[in-house]
């Protein structure tokens, strides 16, 4: 069934946290997807002053970046110069960028590999998995054979073209591995600093088109992951094709709300029952996003960055952030978030933070109405989150794909006395 299971996984990771100002619940459900790639955060006091942070991180290309962000965001936020000065908009922006930078350290790279290995083992245990995992295994197998035969120099800087064909029963088949050798053309100046093995994927016939089955090869390069224990200390090559959206709400002890958003997860505030958008989705076709992508040397094809990624901002996705001549906010895909600031009052009832698996089904006002009606009946926030996931789950995978994604939602009821 491609990217979908034959039956949805409806078991949920759910819970709640409460204090004098907040009553927060969360729920996360894998749904029809073959893997769960979302993570969430619900911390009501990160600094012993009562600063609360809650967020949702919707992974793509693997679960590793979402895991990494969930684990380290608060730490990086508190480490920014702006946090200690009370400049929280700057602190949130810096924290998102610092997470990208941390992934490129040796320890960050090892951690990402650990998360990836866990996901791969879970996929193998389920008896199947995405074709990207199959492709990765095939590439590693062929390159390992070349190395064993002495076909690649020992410094790990070989460059190859791998030709893909269609195997039996829809499987992938490697039909050729061609060594380009050192000094191969078609690489920009920045590639000299990359570690790993450069691999160009081609359809049969060497044209770089999509003829090798239903996987869009696009003539793009796959930068192979090297062992982070090899080579000199410093930057290493982290997984470049995984990333995550990030929408983070932070409430200060003075009841000032900051929302930082990169991607298409979303935060919404209920103010006297009216939905107030706290974030804007970042899509490649948006004028501002499109202009940045083109200026950085990328392209937008069918609403996707370089015909692949349907987001224009994300943490991770390092393959789109390789231009060392450009700052973080000018890269093809940027982690730099938009920031929204609101002074909370007694009119503000609750905040919803969720991934696009929820927002594909519910408009902002629909979600507010869903939560508000249940709160008025005395339903707790954790149960509301569970019910929202169930509400958004598609009955099957035969439609447009809406309702078939991972689903994660955090609902925080506010008790603001101002």
N, C-alpha and C positions, 0 to 999 in steps of 0.2 A: 504493500500500500504506500510505497514511497516514504514520505516523511511522517506518515500516520500509522498508528496501531490499528489492529482489527477491532479492538474495544478500548474505550477510554479508561485511563487510570483516574478514578474519582476519589481515592483516598487523599486526604488533605493534611498538610502541616499547618496547624492553627494554634492560636494562643492569644493571650491578652496581657496587658500591663496597665496598672492604674496608680495614680497619686492624686493629690488635691486638685490639680489643674486638668489632668488628662485621664481619659478612659479609652485606652486604645486596644483594638483587636486586629488580628491579621489572619489571612488564610491563603495558602498556595496550593494549586492543583496542577498536576501534569497534563491532564486531559488526554487528547488524542495524539499528542506528540510522542515521538520515540524516546525523548529524553526531557528531563526537567532542567531548564536553563535559567530560570528566574531565581533571584534572591531578594531579600527584604531586610529592613532595619527598623526597629522600634525601640529607641532608647529614650527614657524620660528624664534622665539626669546624667549628662556626660562630663560634668565638671564640678560637681558638688555645689553649684549655684542654681541648679534647676533648669539649665539649658537642655532642651529636648531636641532630638533629631529622629526623623523617621523618613524612610525612602523605599523605593522599589528599583531594582536593577534587572532589566530584561536582557538576558544573554542571547547571543547569536553566534553561530560558528563553533559552539561549544559552551560549556558551563563555566570555564575556568576564570574568565575575566569578571563575571558577575560575582563569583565566590570571592575573588581577590578584592573587589571593591567593597563588598559587604564587610569583609574582615578588617580592612585598613582605612576606610573613609574617615571614621571619627578620629583615629590617630593622626592622619594627615591633616585633617581640619584643625585640630588643636595645635599642631606644629607650625601652622602658618603664622607669619608675622602679624597679619591682620586680626587673627583671633584674639590675641592678647591685648590688642589696641581697641577692640570693640568694632573693628571695621569688617563686619561679617559678610558683606557682599564680596569684598576682595578676598576674604578668607575662603569662601566657598569656591570662587573661581580658581584660586591657587590650589585648593585641595584636589579638584578634578584633574588639573594638569599634573600635579605631583604624583597622582596615581599612575598616569601614563609613564612618567619618568621612573617610578619605582619598579614597574614591570621590567624595565630594561636593565636592572641590576642583576648580579649573579643570583642573589637570594630570591629576588622576585621571579626570575626565570625558573628557578627550581620549584618554587611554590606553584606556579602556573602548570608546570609539567606534572606535579603531583595531582592537581585537580583533573587534568586531562587524562592521566592514567586511570583515575578512579572512574571517570565517565566511560572510558573505553572498556574497562572491565565490566561495568554494569551493562553496557551494550552487548558485549559478547555473552554475558550471562543470560540475556533475554533472547538469545538465538538470532539476532539480526541487528541492523543498525543502518545509519545513513550511508549513502554511497561515498560520501567524503571520507569516512573511516576506511572503507574498502580501498579507495584510491590511495590513501596514505600508506596503507599496508603494502600495496603493490609497489609503490615507489620505493619504500624502504627496502623491500625484498630485492628489487632490481639493483638499486645502488649498492646494497650490501654485497651482492654477487660481483659487481664490477670491482669494488674495493678488494675483495678477496682474491680476485684474479689479477690484481695489479693494474686495473684499468683506470684508476684515479690516483692522482698524487696524494701524498699522505697529509698534506696540510689542510685538506677538507675544502679547498677552494675550486673544485672541479665544476664545470658547467655542462649541462646535458639538455638535450631535447628528447622527451619521451612521447612516443606516438601511441595513442589509445585506439583500440578497436572495440567492437561489441562482442562479448563472449556469449557462451551458451546461457539460455534462460535469462537474458537481460543483464548478465554480469559484465563487468569491465574486464578488458584484456589488454595487457601491455604488449604491443607488437614490435616495438623498436626502442632501443636506448642509444642515442647518438652522442658521443663525447665532443663537445665544442672546443675543449682545451682552453688554455689561458689566453687572455686578450680577445675573447670573443666579442663581436660587435653587438650593437643594439643595446648597450648598457649605458646609463647616464653616469655622470661623474660621481654621484653619491654612492653608487654600487661598490666602489672600490673599498669602502669602509665596512661593508656588510660581511658577516661571517656566515658560514653555512654553504649549502650546495644550491646553486641556482638551477632551477628546472623549468623548461618551457614545455607546456602541454600542447600537443597538436592532435588534430583529428587524422585519421588515415589519409595518406597522401601528402602530409606535411604542410597543409595549408593553414593550420591554426584555427579552422572553423569549427562548427559544432557537429560535424558529421559522425563523430564517434559515439553514437547513441544519443540519449536524451539529456546528457549532462552538457551544459554549455561550457565549453573549454575556453573560448574567447581569446585564445592565444596568450593568456596571461601567465605570469611567472609564479611558481610556488617556491618560496624560500624555505628550504628544509631546516628543521630544528637541529642544532648541534647540541652535544652533551655539555651542559653548563660547567662541568668540572674540567673540560678541556681548555687549553689556551690560557693566555695571560688574564689576570684579574681585570675588572672593569666592566664595560658594557658587553652583553652577550645578545644573541639573537633570540628574542622571545617568540612564542607563537604569534604570527602576524595576522591571521585571518579571523581570530575570535575577538569579540567586543561585547559591550552591553550599553544599553541606554541607562540613564541615571536621572531620577527625579527625587530631590531631597528637600524636605521641609525642616526648617530649624526655627524653634520658638525660644526667644530669649527670656530671662526672668522678668523683663519689663513687658512681656507679651507682644513683642514685635516678631512678626512672622517673616522669614526669608525663605523663598523657594528657588532652588537652582535646578535647571533642567537642561539636559542634553539628550536629544532623541525624541521619541514619540510616546514614551510613558507620560503620565499626566497627573497633575494635582488640581483638585477642585475644592473650593470652600463653600459651605452653606451659610449664607447670611440671611437670617429670617426666612429660610426656605428657598432662597433664590441662589442659583448656582453662580459662583464667581470663579472664572478660570484663573488659575495661578500659574499656568505654563502655556507655551505655544509649541506645537509639534514642529520638529525640524525635518523637512523633506527636501530632497534634492531639487525639485522643481520650484521651490520658493525662490523669489527673485534674489533676495540677499544670499541665500545658500548657493544658488546656481552661479551667481557671479563669483563667489569665493572659489568654488570648485573649478571653474574655468580658468580663473586667474592663477590657480596653483598648478595647472597643467592637467587637470582631470577632465572628465566628460560626464554628461548625463544622458543615458540611453534608456528609454521607456521608464522614466521616473526613477532610475537607479544610478548610483555613482559607478561610473565605468561599466554600466550594464549589470552590476552585481548587487551592491548594497542599497537598500531602500531607505536609508537614513543618511543624513548629512552631518550629524553630530553624534558622537559616542565616545566612551572611554574604551581604550583598546583599539582594535582595527588598525594596528600599527603599519600595515602595508600601505595605508593612505597617508601616512605621516612621515615620509622618508626624506622630504626636502629639507636639508639642513640649512638652507639659505632663508627659510621662512620661519617666522615665529609660530607658536602653537595655534594662535587664533586665525592664521592664514593658510593652514594646511588644507588639503582636499577634504578630509574629514577632521573635525576639531572636537576636542573634549571640552573646550571652553563653554560654560553654560550661560544661558540667559538667567537673569536674576529678577525676581519680583519681590517687592517689600510691601507688607500690610501691617498696620497697627490693629491688633485684635481688640474687639470690644465685646460686651455682653450680647450683642446681636449675632455674633459669630458662633454657630452651633457645633459644627464638626468639619473635619477635613478628610477628603478621600484621596489616597495616593494609590495608583494602580497602573499596571502595564497595559499595552494595547490589546491584549486578549480580552480585557474588560471593555475598553473604550471602542473596540470594533462593534460591540453589540449595544452599548448604552451611551446615549448622548449625556453631556454633563448634567443637564437638568433631570434626565431620567434617573441617573445614579443618585442624585441628591434626593429625589422623591422616594426612591427605593429605600434608602437609608433612613430618611426622616420618618416615614410611615412606620417603620419597625421600631425605631427609638421611641416613638410616641406610644407604642404598644408594650414597651418595656423589654424588648428583645435586646440582649447584650451585644456588644460590638463584635465579638468573636463569631457569634452565630450569624450575625448580619453578613460578615465577610464570607462565611461558608455558603450562605444562601445566594449571595451575589455570584460566586463562582458557578454554582449549579444553574442559576438563571442564565448565565452566558454560554454554557456548554451546548454545542450543537448536537442534535440527535444522531447525526451521522456525518460522514466526510464527503458526501456527494454534492455539496453546494459550492459556494464561493471560497470556502476556507475559513470564513468568519465563524467563530465559536469553536475552532479546532486548535487554537493556540494554547500554550501554557497560560495560566491565569494566576495572578497574584494581586491582592488588594489589602491595603491597610486603611482602617477607619479609626479616626481619633476624635472622640467626643470632647468638646472643650467646656471648661468651667471657668470662664473669664469674668471676674467681678470688677468691671470698670465701667 
